[in-house]
């Protein structure tokens, strides 16, 4: 069965740089979510999209933005990176409340 | 506000022991959904189960079973005859249905399970 695809899997950036994370949801799933998981922490909701429209927003810094495109893939753009942005970033897609997660992108900011 | 509490931070057992992971939730929504996810050392989040608030039937899937009790706001997870491959962090999570229909998952802090050979 198809799963959620995330790219890249690993990313190393320096402070103040920009990063773009991509997510390809499971076909026919109508909602995409982004979560951030710091070391030893639980995943924290950032933002979600339903049918390409932003549907909810969590504690997402103003330096971050996201969008969902016509082919349903989503991108999370992160600018002016800080050391504290180092984390595992998950994308999930869902159909009727069951969220399936991608493998995550491990972002390291140096 | 919604909250999930996993009081057990870490549990260590020996292979073949049974182990129960506790989860207590808080929500004002009358309809909500409860989940368990597994996060092995490799880092991915694996969906294990979804339970609807209006369905209190317990569920068994192989060595895994879940006990949902609305009266105590608990959704506990039991692994029978644990195996080394069960070693992981397990997260309990909740989706409420407030006006606006947010479907974000609210996670507990997770329970790290170590199964020793």
HADDOCK unambig.tbl for C-alpha pairs under 7 A between the chains (distance, minus, plus):
assign (segid A and resid 41 and name CA) (segid B and resid 109 and name CA) 6.56 0.50 0.50
assign (segid A and resid 42 and name CA) (segid B and resid 107 and name CA) 6.31 0.50 0.50
assign (segid A and resid 42 and name CA) (segid B and resid 108 and name CA) 6.76 0.50 0.50
assign (segid A and resid 42 and name CA) (segid B and resid 109 and name CA) 5.28 0.50 0.50
assign (segid A and resid 42 and name CA) (segid B and resid 110 and name CA) 6.65 0.50 0.50
assign (segid A and resid 43 and name CA) (segid B and resid 107 and name CA) 6.77 0.50 0.50
assign (segid A and resid 45 and name CA) (segid B and resid 104 and name CA) 6.50 0.50 0.50
assign (segid A and resid 56 and name CA) (segid B and resid 102 and name CA) 6.19 0.50 0.50
assign (segid A and resid 97 and name CA) (segid B and resid 103 and name CA) 6.70 0.50 0.50
assign (segid A and resid 98 and name CA) (segid B and resid 50 and name CA) 6.93 0.50 0.50
assign (segid A and resid 100 and name CA) (segid B and resid 47 and name CA) 6.39 0.50 0.50
assign (segid A and resid 101 and name CA) (segid B and resid 45 and name CA) 5.99 0.50 0.50
assign (segid A and resid 103 and name CA) (segid B and resid 44 and name CA) 4.87 0.50 0.50
assign (segid A and resid 104 and name CA) (segid B and resid 44 and name CA) 6.65 0.50 0.50
